Amino acid sequence: MGKSVKRIVAVTALTIGMGAFASGFRCAGEGYTVKMFNHISPEEGTRTPAALIIASEEEGTLLVRKGSEIRKNNRRNTVQYVVRGNRRLGADRAILQVAFKEGRETLEDGETVDGQLILQADEDREVVKLSCERYLKSE
């Protein structure tokens, strides 16, 4: 399967699947895009991570993690989404960190905050600055 066909398939899958998510963040910066969507179903938990997708402008989709593959950490002034990395990403672990505190702050659809994509491989650590836009599914 060619590179452009893979990208079309990935974009189509994301577009179709977006209807199943309630909220999250769409982040971009320094050649990367990161999307994190939460579940829409109350039984799943509407603030429970459903999907995290990391892509680069040059190489397309680098990593997709879903559901229990995503660990969410609420910190003092940030929320982190931690996933296992892969070779394509070039990291053993990836962390999306967003300057937002659930329960204390409210962000409207489209409102932006600072974020970071932290890529860790052995002793190396790369920090990519991101601008993260709040995504809220409209009914």
Kinemage of the C-alpha trace (Angstrom):
@kinemage 1
@onewidth
@group {chain A} dominant
@subgroup {mainchain}
@vectorlist {calphas} color= white
{ca met a 1} P 0.000 0.000 0.000
{ca gly a 2} L 1.456 3.362 -1.010
{ca lys a 3} L 2.213 6.201 1.389
{ca ser a 4} L -0.579 8.429 0.049
{ca val a 5} L -3.122 5.582 0.218
{ca lys a 6} L -2.169 4.944 3.877
{ca arg a 7} L -2.694 8.630 4.665
{ca ile a 8} L -6.114 8.642 2.992
{ca val a 9} L -7.135 5.526 4.933
{ca ala a 10} L -5.923 7.049 8.221
{ca val a 11} L -7.698 10.376 7.616
{ca thr a 12} L -10.903 8.581 6.597
{ca ala a 13} L -10.807 6.388 9.710
{ca leu a 14} L -10.248 9.415 11.934
{ca thr a 15} L -13.057 11.376 10.272
{ca ile a 16} L -15.535 8.507 10.578
{ca gly a 17} L -14.495 7.781 14.160
{ca met a 18} L -14.694 11.400 15.308
{ca gly a 19} L -18.468 11.121 15.712
{ca ala a 20} L -17.899 8.694 18.585
{ca phe a 21} L -15.940 11.111 20.766
{ca ala a 22} L -17.196 13.876 23.051
{ca ser a 23} L -14.218 16.116 23.746
{ca gly a 24} L -10.468 16.360 23.632
{ca phe a 25} L -7.588 18.386 22.223
{ca arg a 26} L -6.161 19.031 18.765
{ca cys a 27} L -2.569 20.204 19.064
{ca ala a 28} L 0.042 21.385 16.565
{ca gly a 29} L 3.591 22.688 16.635
{ca glu a 30} L 7.107 22.202 15.299
{ca gly a 31} L 5.998 19.839 12.514
{ca tyr a 32} L 3.794 17.598 14.698
{ca thr a 33} L 0.054 17.248 15.192
{ca val a 34} L -1.442 15.420 18.154
{ca lys a 35} L -5.131 14.627 18.592
{ca met a 36} L -6.610 13.270 21.807
{ca phe a 37} L -10.288 12.392 22.014
{ca asn a 38} L -12.351 11.262 25.012
{ca his a 39} L -15.221 8.758 25.041
{ca ile a 40} L -18.752 10.059 24.507
{ca ser a 41} L -20.600 7.276 26.363
{ca pro a 42} L -21.271 7.953 30.072
{ca glu a 43} L -20.668 4.258 30.835
{ca glu a 44} L -17.158 4.645 29.362
{ca gly a 45} L -16.614 7.938 31.195
{ca thr a 46} L -16.856 11.123 29.125
{ca arg a 47} L -13.436 12.308 30.294
{ca thr a 48} L -11.829 8.932 29.694
{ca pro a 49} L -9.323 8.863 26.799
{ca ala a 50} L -10.582 7.041 23.710
{ca ala a 51} L -7.864 7.779 21.134
{ca leu a 52} L -4.510 9.560 20.862
{ca ile a 53} L -3.004 10.100 17.399
{ca ile a 54} L 0.460 11.551 16.718
{ca ala a 55} L 1.449 12.598 13.197
{ca ser a 56} L 4.216 14.568 11.525
{ca glu a 57} L 3.867 16.870 8.538
{ca glu a 58} L 6.606 14.944 6.726
{ca glu a 59} L 5.696 11.313 7.521
{ca gly a 60} L 1.964 11.294 8.284
{ca thr a 61} L 0.550 9.181 11.113
{ca leu a 62} L 3.286 7.927 13.429
{ca leu a 63} L 1.305 6.443 16.308
{ca val a 64} L -2.285 5.590 17.266
{ca arg a 65} L -3.251 4.422 20.759
{ca lys a 66} L -6.773 3.693 22.007
{ca gly a 67} L -8.618 3.242 25.287
{ca ser a 68} L -6.663 1.415 27.967
{ca glu a 69} L -3.393 2.020 26.052
{ca ile a 70} L -3.639 5.666 27.216
{ca arg a 71} L -2.833 6.562 30.828
{ca lys a 72} L -4.242 9.878 31.984
{ca asn a 73} L -2.508 11.786 34.804
{ca asn a 74} L -4.172 14.835 36.340
{ca arg a 75} L -1.382 16.992 37.722
{ca arg a 76} L -1.496 20.268 39.633
{ca asn a 77} L -1.723 22.553 36.576
{ca thr a 78} L -1.692 20.124 33.660
{ca val a 79} L -3.218 16.952 32.363
{ca gln a 80} L -0.958 14.315 30.811
{ca tyr a 81} L -1.767 11.505 28.409
{ca val a 82} L 0.985 8.862 28.439
{ca val a 83} L 1.353 6.123 25.807
{ca arg a 84} L 3.890 3.505 24.794
{ca gly a 85} L 5.913 4.678 21.800
{ca asn a 86} L 7.038 2.799 18.706
{ca arg a 87} L 9.872 2.723 16.163
{ca arg a 88} L 8.036 4.924 13.685
{ca leu a 89} L 7.774 7.647 16.327
{ca gly a 90} L 11.359 7.014 17.436
{ca ala a 91} L 10.424 6.974 21.116
{ca asp a 92} L 9.757 4.390 23.817
{ca arg a 93} L 7.176 6.646 25.435
{ca ala a 94} L 5.161 9.687 24.344
{ca ile a 95} L 3.456 12.164 26.648
{ca leu a 96} L 0.947 14.789 25.596
{ca gln a 97} L 0.959 17.418 28.340
{ca val a 98} L -1.679 20.161 28.229
{ca ala a 99} L -1.785 23.259 30.465
{ca phe a 100} L -5.345 22.620 31.603
{ca lys a 101} L -6.815 21.406 34.879
{ca glu a 102} L -10.064 19.488 34.645
{ca gly a 103} L -12.571 20.499 37.288
{ca arg a 104} L -10.883 23.843 37.866
{ca glu a 105} L -10.873 25.341 34.378
{ca thr a 106} L -13.372 25.448 31.550
{ca leu a 107} L -12.330 25.807 27.936
{ca glu a 108} L -14.794 26.523 25.166
{ca asp a 109} L -14.707 24.738 21.820
{ca gly a 110} L -11.776 26.169 19.849
{ca glu a 111} L -10.110 27.896 22.822
{ca thr a 112} L -6.340 27.272 22.886
{ca val a 113} L -3.801 26.494 25.608
{ca asp a 114} L -0.110 25.595 25.665
{ca gly a 115} L 0.962 21.991 25.403
{ca gln a 116} L 3.995 19.787 24.958
{ca leu a 117} L 4.711 16.524 23.222
{ca ile a 118} L 7.415 14.792 25.234
{ca leu a 119} L 9.204 11.962 23.415
{ca gln a 120} L 11.420 9.711 25.519
{ca ala a 121} L 13.839 7.088 24.204
{ca asp a 122} L 16.312 5.539 26.646
{ca glu a 123} L 18.236 8.523 28.042
{ca asp a 124} L 17.098 10.949 25.321
{ca arg a 125} L 14.185 13.334 25.733
{ca glu a 126} L 12.710 15.637 23.100
{ca val a 127} L 10.170 18.299 24.067
{ca val a 128} L 8.009 19.743 21.287
{ca lys a 129} L 6.046 22.929 22.051
{ca leu a 130} L 2.417 22.734 20.957
{ca ser a 131} L -0.627 24.947 20.772
{ca cys a 132} L -3.653 22.884 21.801
{ca glu a 133} L -7.206 23.679 20.765
{ca arg a 134} L -10.093 22.339 22.852
{ca tyr a 135} L -12.433 20.086 20.920
{ca leu a 136} L -16.042 19.730 22.075
{ca lys a 137} L -18.481 17.620 20.075
{ca ser a 138} L -21.573 19.596 19.141
{ca glu a 139} L -24.860 17.780 19.560
